Amino acid sequence: MSRLGKKPISIPEGVEIEIKGRLVAVKGPKGQLEREIRPEIKVEKKEKEIVLTPLIETKKTKSFWGLTRAIIANMIEGVVKGFEKKLQIEGVGYRANLEGDDLVLQIGFSHPVKIKKEQGINFSVEKNIITISGINKEKVGEMAAEIRAIRPPEPYKGKGIRYFGEQVRRKSGKKVVSSAGAA
């Protein structure tokens, strides 16, 4: 039995959930999300709760049971509150700005890096902090990871793009060998 999968998901006020076969649609104040779920999991709406049950008992089905419950809970949270990830730019001359809806990064390459805005994702830039927000947790996290991968923080000076609050392990550079015999 999946401990997470057994927990019912409560439906907050102002959220509508529609279940049509394997398609789950969640509509709330911030927008609407749809997701097709795996055929091994049965989703039922009971009053103000969503209950998930596996149709067959296998080890993989238990994993999908908890995963499906987490995905639906994130969909509900997304249409109510939304999600955001923050990235921090570190380095002399490194900066980010918005050109229309697109994000333009100048991070030490010979050319500026332009990142197109996807549907449902919003960018905002304040000094050296990029905020990525949206209602789909998966897309927000994926976009943040793609931006970070353009110039990940390097271990010697710490320059690059990192998640806000991320600690980068630093390496010491060349060490000066002290001469013990010198007078």
LINJO-V907333 format. One record per pair of residues at least 24 apart in sequence whose C-alpha atoms are under 8 Angstrom apart, sorted by sequence separation. I is the first residue (numbers start at 0). J is the second residue. D is the distance in whole Angstrom. If there is no record, write none. Layout:
# LINJO-V907333
i & j & d
I & J & D
I & J & D
This chain:
# LINJO-V907333
i & j & d
18 & 42 & 8
40 & 64 & 6
18 & 43 & 8
97 & 122 & 8
18 & 44 & 8
37 & 63 & 8
97 & 123 & 7
40 & 67 & 8
97 & 124 & 7
96 & 124 & 6
95 & 124 & 7
37 & 67 & 8
36 & 67 & 7
94 & 126 & 8
95 & 127 & 7
94 & 127 & 6
95 & 129 & 8
128 & 163 & 8
11 & 47 & 8
10 & 47 & 5
9 & 47 & 6
10 & 48 & 6
89 & 127 & 7
9 & 48 & 4
10 & 49 & 7
88 & 127 & 5
8 & 48 & 5
9 & 49 & 6
87 & 127 & 6
88 & 128 & 6
7 & 48 & 6
8 & 49 & 5
87 & 128 & 5
88 & 129 & 8
7 & 49 & 6
8 & 50 & 7
32 & 74 & 7
86 & 128 & 6
87 & 129 & 6
7 & 50 & 5
85 & 128 & 7
86 & 129 & 5
6 & 50 & 8
7 & 51 & 7
85 & 129 & 6
86 & 130 & 6
106 & 150 & 7
5 & 50 & 8
85 & 130 & 5
5 & 51 & 7
32 & 78 & 8
84 & 130 & 6
85 & 131 & 6
4 & 51 & 7
5 & 52 & 8
31 & 78 & 7
83 & 130 & 7
84 & 131 & 5
4 & 52 & 8
27 & 75 & 8
29 & 77 & 8
30 & 78 & 6
83 & 131 & 5
84 & 132 & 7
25 & 74 & 7
29 & 78 & 5
83 & 132 & 4
25 & 75 & 7
28 & 78 & 6
29 & 79 & 6
82 & 132 & 6
83 & 133 & 7
27 & 78 & 5
28 & 79 & 6
29 & 80 & 7
81 & 132 & 7
82 & 133 & 6
26 & 78 & 7
27 & 79 & 6
29 & 81 & 7
81 & 133 & 6
82 & 134 & 6
25 & 78 & 7
81 & 134 & 4
82 & 135 & 7
106 & 159 & 7
80 & 134 & 8
81 & 135 & 7
82 & 136 & 6
81 & 136 & 8
84 & 139 & 7
77 & 133 & 8
78 & 134 & 6
83 & 139 & 7
84 & 140 & 7
4 & 61 & 8
77 & 134 & 4
82 & 139 & 7
86 & 143 & 7
77 & 135 & 6
85 & 143 & 8
77 & 136 & 7
84 & 143 & 7
1 & 61 & 6
4 & 64 & 5
5 & 65 & 8
8 & 68 & 8
74 & 134 & 8
0 & 61 & 6
1 & 62 & 7
4 & 65 & 4
14 & 75 & 7
74 & 135 & 7
86 & 147 & 8
3 & 65 & 5
4 & 66 & 8
73 & 135 & 8
74 & 136 & 8
1 & 64 & 7
2 & 65 & 7
4 & 67 & 8
73 & 136 & 7
1 & 65 & 6
4 & 68 & 6
8 & 72 & 7
14 & 78 & 8
3 & 68 & 7
4 & 69 & 8
10 & 75 & 8
14 & 79 & 8
3 & 69 & 8
90 & 157 & 8
89 & 157 & 7
90 & 158 & 5
89 & 158 & 5
90 & 159 & 6
88 & 158 & 8
89 & 159 & 5
88 & 159 & 6
89 & 160 & 6
88 & 160 & 5
89 & 161 & 8
87 & 160 & 6
88 & 161 & 7
86 & 160 & 7
87 & 161 & 5
86 & 161 & 6
87 & 162 & 6
86 & 162 & 4
87 & 163 & 5
85 & 162 & 6
86 & 163 & 5
84 & 162 & 8
85 & 163 & 5
32 & 135 & 8
30 & 134 & 7
29 & 134 & 7
